[in-house]
C-alpha cells in the first residue's frame, strides 16, 4: 500500500493562527516596525511599536535573527551538526553536556510529559520518522505492526536523565523537540526585545505567538484562531491578548491519505500511530510560548474528552475544535473565556 502525500510539510507545524493585525497594511501608525524572514522551515513575523532610531532598528533586527538562528542551530533535527543531532548520535549512557537553552527545553518537555502521562514525549522521533514526518524520506508503504513495535522500543522520555545541563539516555532514543522548540524560539525573541526595552510587540513564528503590552491606542492584540479547514484560511474565533503566548496544534494541514484513510502527522507516543480521534485543533494560551506549544500538542494527542479534563484540572486555557458528523463544534476550558473578544456562542460548550 503506497502512501500519497496530501500536504507536504516539515516537522515544524505550519501557520495555524492568523494575526488580525496584518503585518502589512496602510492603516498602521507610523511607529509600527515589522521584521520577517524564514526560519525552522517556516517563517517569522515580528511587529514592534516605538520610536526607534535606524541604529536601534538594526539592533532589533539583528537580535531577532540571532535569537532564532541560535535555537535552530541547537535544536534542529534537520541539521546534522546541531546540538540535538549530536546528542541523538551519542552512545547510550554517554553523558552529554548541553547548552542551558537546550537543557531548559528538555526539562520543560519532561514536565509536560509527566503532566500528560506520556501523551507528550520528545523521544517520539523514531515513530515520527517511520511515518515520514521527520527529516528522513517518506515511506513507500504504511508501516507494519512490527515496524511500529520496533520504533516504540526507542520511545520513552523516561530514558532521559537530566542533571543540571548534563543529559544521559539510558536506551536508544531519538529526541525530536519540534513540538516545543518553535515556541521556545518565540520566547527567546521576546526576551531579547524585553532586554532592548521594547514594551509593545507581537512575535509570531510558524503560528506560535507571544505578545507584550498593548497597541498604542490601548487596545489589546487581536488574534484569530483559524478554522480547521485544509483548503482555505478563515477565522473561527478572535482572541484578545496582552503579555501572553498562544499556540495551536492541529492535524488538518499535514497528513497522508491512502485508500480513503487519513494519517495525521501527530503521532501518539503511547501507540506509535497517528491520532485517530475527532479533535481537529487545540489552541492554548499561557504565559510562555514554549509551554503553550507543548501543552497544545499534548492536548491534541489526548483527544477531546481526556484533553479537556486535563485542561480543566490544571487550569489550562484551551480552546478545542472537534469534528462531528454535522461539522465542527467548539469547546473551551473553564479559564479560556477571559481571552475571547466576545462572549461564547450557544454552540460553544464550556
Secondary structure, DSSP 8 states (H G I E B T S, - for coil): -B-EESS---SS----EEESS-SS-SSS-TTEEEEEEEETTEEEEEEEES---HHHHHHHHHHHHHHHHHHHHHH-SS-TTSHHHHHHHS-TT--EE--HHHHHHHHHHHHHHHHTTTSS-TTBHHHHHHTT-SSS---SB---HHHHHHHHTT--GGGEEEETTEEEESS--B---TTTHHHHHHHHHHHHHHHTT--SEEEEETTEEEEES--TTS--EEEEEE---TT---EEEEEEESS-EEEEEESSSSEEEETTEEEES-EETTTTEE--SSEEEEEEEESSHHHHHHHHHHHHHH-HHHHHHHHHHTT-EEEEEEEETTEEEEEE-TTTGGGBSS---TTEE-
